[in-house]
């Protein structure tokens, strides 16, 4: 996410609907400018970056990614498979992450992950295909739905920032069971991505880059 680009086409409709029926959201929407989206355009590279960046600082993840680009050139399913896990490890990846990148590349090559089909698929169906890749968990998959595919009704309750906002704004207990976090979002369907965005911004004004 960056300052460039445009908000998704459904954003204004979502904000109008949320603001009309929820005073809290109306206030949060008025305080924050809408997102400006600069899509990466490449699903494989986006998911590969997510795998590389797990449990690393932003700076460390950037260094590893730059070494990968230096060694492979363009990051694609083909270049990753040609390199193999051993060469990926030379760029600074752990053995696990190297094998996960190879698995991701194999899913793309075999068509088990096919971006051309995603427009016709529901969120849960896409999540299931992403979660079949080793190294991709639900949080990563949901961030992909939000920031790459810009699906309008994603509710990533495993995200700590969203939970913090729900504690602050909706009065949820910090140790609420999972079903409570899920049920809390029902009143904001079908625009829970926008709600998530404004809750994030209520805690941190700086726009996060994904």
C-alpha positions as CSV (number, residue, x, y, z in Angstrom):
1,X,0.0,0.0,0.0
2,X,1.3,3.4,-0.9
3,X,0.3,7.0,-1.4
4,X,-0.1,6.3,-5.1
5,X,-3.0,4.6,-6.8
6,X,-6.7,4.7,-6.2
7,X,-9.1,3.4,-3.7
8,X,-11.1,0.2,-4.7
9,X,-14.2,0.9,-6.7
10,X,-16.5,-0.2,-3.8
11,X,-14.9,2.0,-1.2
12,X,-17.2,5.1,-1.4
13,X,-20.3,2.8,-1.2
14,X,-18.9,1.0,1.8
15,X,-18.1,4.2,3.7
16,X,-21.5,5.7,2.9
17,X,-23.3,2.6,4.2
18,X,-21.1,2.2,7.3
19,X,-21.3,5.9,8.2
20,X,-25.1,6.0,7.9
21,X,-25.7,3.1,10.3
22,X,-22.8,3.4,12.7
23,X,-21.8,6.6,14.6
24,X,-18.4,5.2,15.5
25,X,-17.5,4.3,11.9
26,X,-18.8,7.7,10.8
27,X,-16.3,9.4,13.2
28,X,-13.4,7.2,12.2
29,X,-14.1,7.6,8.4
30,X,-14.2,11.4,8.9
31,X,-10.8,11.4,10.6
32,X,-8.9,9.3,8.0
33,X,-8.4,9.7,4.3
34,X,-9.4,6.7,2.2
35,X,-6.7,4.2,1.2
36,X,-4.6,4.9,-1.9
37,X,-3.8,1.5,-3.5
38,X,-0.8,0.8,-5.7
39,X,-1.3,-2.9,-6.5
40,X,1.9,-4.9,-7.1
41,X,0.2,-6.6,-10.0
42,X,2.0,-9.9,-9.4
43,X,0.4,-12.4,-7.2
44,X,3.4,-14.8,-7.0
45,X,5.8,-12.0,-6.0
46,X,3.3,-10.7,-3.4
47,X,3.0,-14.1,-1.8
48,X,6.7,-14.8,-2.0
49,X,7.4,-11.6,-0.2
50,X,5.0,-12.5,2.5
51,X,6.8,-15.9,3.0
52,X,10.3,-14.2,3.0
53,X,9.2,-11.6,5.5
54,X,7.8,-14.0,8.2
55,X,9.5,-13.4,11.6
56,X,11.9,-10.9,10.1
57,X,12.2,-7.1,10.6
58,X,11.2,-5.0,7.6
59,X,14.9,-4.2,7.0
60,X,16.0,-7.8,7.2
61,X,13.2,-9.0,4.9
62,X,14.2,-6.3,2.4
63,X,17.8,-7.4,2.4
64,X,16.9,-11.0,1.8
65,X,14.5,-10.0,-1.0
66,X,17.2,-7.9,-2.7
67,X,19.6,-10.8,-2.5
68,X,17.0,-13.0,-4.1
69,X,16.4,-10.6,-6.9
70,X,20.2,-10.2,-7.4
71,X,20.6,-14.0,-7.7
72,X,17.5,-14.9,-9.6
73,X,16.6,-11.7,-11.5
74,X,12.8,-11.5,-11.8
75,X,11.1,-13.4,-9.1
76,X,8.7,-15.8,-10.7
77,X,7.6,-19.5,-10.4
78,X,10.0,-20.4,-13.2
79,X,13.1,-18.7,-11.7
80,X,12.4,-20.1,-8.2
81,X,12.1,-23.7,-9.5
82,X,15.1,-23.3,-11.7
83,X,17.1,-22.1,-8.7
84,X,16.0,-24.8,-6.3
85,X,16.0,-24.7,-2.5
86,X,19.8,-24.9,-2.1
87,X,20.4,-21.7,-4.1
88,X,17.5,-19.9,-2.4
89,X,19.2,-20.6,0.9
90,X,22.3,-18.9,-0.4
91,X,20.3,-15.7,-0.5
92,X,19.7,-15.9,3.2
93,X,16.5,-17.9,3.4
94,X,16.1,-20.6,6.1
95,X,15.7,-24.2,4.9
96,X,12.0,-24.0,5.7
97,X,11.4,-20.8,3.8
98,X,13.3,-22.0,0.8
99,X,11.2,-25.2,0.6
100,X,8.0,-23.1,1.0
101,X,9.0,-20.8,-1.9
102,X,9.6,-23.9,-4.0
103,X,6.2,-25.3,-3.0
104,X,4.5,-21.9,-3.8
105,X,6.2,-22.0,-7.3
106,X,5.0,-25.5,-7.9
107,X,1.4,-24.5,-7.0
108,X,1.5,-21.8,-9.6
109,X,3.2,-23.9,-12.3
110,X,0.7,-26.7,-11.8
111,X,-2.3,-24.3,-11.9
112,X,-3.4,-25.1,-8.4
113,X,-3.0,-21.3,-7.8
114,X,-4.4,-19.6,-10.8
115,X,-4.9,-15.8,-10.5
116,X,-7.1,-15.9,-13.7
117,X,-9.7,-17.9,-11.8
118,X,-9.8,-15.8,-8.6
119,X,-12.3,-13.2,-9.9
120,X,-14.9,-15.9,-10.1
121,X,-14.0,-17.5,-6.7
122,X,-15.4,-16.6,-3.3
123,X,-13.1,-15.5,-0.5
124,X,-13.2,-18.8,1.4
125,X,-12.5,-20.8,-1.7
126,X,-9.4,-18.6,-2.4
127,X,-8.3,-19.0,1.2
128,X,-8.5,-22.8,0.9
129,X,-6.3,-22.8,-2.1
130,X,-3.8,-20.4,-0.5
131,X,-3.7,-22.4,2.8
132,X,-2.8,-25.5,0.8
133,X,0.6,-23.9,0.2
134,X,3.2,-24.7,2.9
135,X,4.3,-21.5,4.8
136,X,1.0,-19.6,4.1
137,X,-1.2,-19.3,7.2
138,X,-4.7,-17.8,7.5
139,X,-3.4,-14.3,8.4
140,X,-1.1,-14.1,5.4
141,X,-3.9,-15.3,3.1
142,X,-6.4,-12.8,4.5
143,X,-3.8,-9.9,4.1
144,X,-3.5,-11.1,0.5
145,X,-7.3,-10.9,0.0
146,X,-7.3,-7.4,1.5
147,X,-4.3,-5.8,0.0
148,X,-3.8,-7.6,-3.3
149,X,-7.3,-8.7,-4.3
150,X,-9.1,-5.9,-2.4
151,X,-12.0,-8.1,-1.4
152,X,-14.6,-5.9,0.5
153,X,-15.7,-8.2,3.3
154,X,-12.6,-9.7,4.9
155,X,-12.5,-9.9,8.7
156,X,-9.0,-10.9,9.8
157,X,-9.6,-11.6,13.5
158,X,-6.2,-13.1,14.0
159,X,-4.7,-9.7,13.4
160,X,-3.6,-8.2,16.7
161,X,-4.2,-4.6,15.5
162,X,-7.8,-5.4,14.7
163,X,-8.3,-7.1,18.1
164,X,-6.8,-4.1,19.9
165,X,-9.2,-1.8,18.1
166,X,-12.2,-4.0,19.0
167,X,-11.1,-3.9,22.6
168,X,-10.9,-0.1,22.4
169,X,-13.9,0.7,20.3
170,X,-16.3,-2.2,20.8
171,X,-15.5,-3.0,24.4
172,X,-14.5,-6.6,23.8
173,X,-12.5,-8.3,26.5
174,X,-8.8,-8.9,25.5
175,X,-9.1,-12.6,26.1
176,X,-12.4,-13.2,24.3
177,X,-12.9,-16.5,22.6
178,X,-12.6,-16.7,18.9
179,X,-16.3,-16.9,18.3
180,X,-16.7,-13.5,20.0
181,X,-14.2,-11.8,17.7
182,X,-16.0,-13.4,14.7
183,X,-19.5,-12.4,15.9
184,X,-18.3,-8.8,16.5
185,X,-17.9,-8.2,12.8
186,X,-21.3,-9.5,11.8
187,X,-23.0,-6.1,12.1
188,X,-20.6,-4.6,9.5
189,X,-21.2,-7.1,6.7
190,X,-20.6,-6.8,3.7
191,X,-17.9,-4.1,4.2
192,X,-15.7,-5.5,6.9
193,X,-12.5,-4.8,4.9
194,X,-13.2,-1.1,5.2
195,X,-14.1,-1.4,8.9
196,X,-10.8,-3.2,9.4
197,X,-8.9,-0.5,7.6
198,X,-10.4,2.3,9.7
199,X,-9.9,0.4,12.9
200,X,-6.2,0.0,12.0
201,X,-5.9,3.7,11.2
202,X,-7.5,4.6,14.6
203,X,-4.5,3.0,16.2
204,X,-1.8,4.0,13.8
205,X,-2.1,6.9,11.4
206,X,0.9,5.8,9.3
207,X,-0.1,3.8,6.3
208,X,1.4,0.3,6.3
209,X,3.2,-1.0,3.2
210,X,2.3,-4.5,2.2
